[in-house]
Amino acid sequence: MKFKDIIFTETNIPKGIQALIQFGEYELSIIRNEMSYGGPLLYEIAVYQGDNQVELPGITEEGDTVKGWLNESNIEGLMTKMFTITQEEPINLVDTIQPGKVIWRFHNSDMH
């Protein structure tokens, strides 16, 4: 998956954008807003397994579940690593949202 293939949804609080990409049992949350690590110009990611934000070697650093200050190329590289780790094709979860189902993931960074 290329960065251009990611489907972002606008968020109101905080104002910005978010995407959620599934790789098998993991979900990669990608956000950009005025409070994320990277501010309104760069991206922040977190990895979820079920409802839990988790460390994933090669994606996040040991002892940290959030990674910030990422550009579009960094995001593509992380998605390639997620595919390599999981051997699962990425799925834009916004494509599968059922009416009334909320998918928002809030990263455990200073902004939350």
Order of alpha helices (4+ residues) and beta strands (2+ residues): beta-beta-beta-beta-beta-beta-alpha-beta
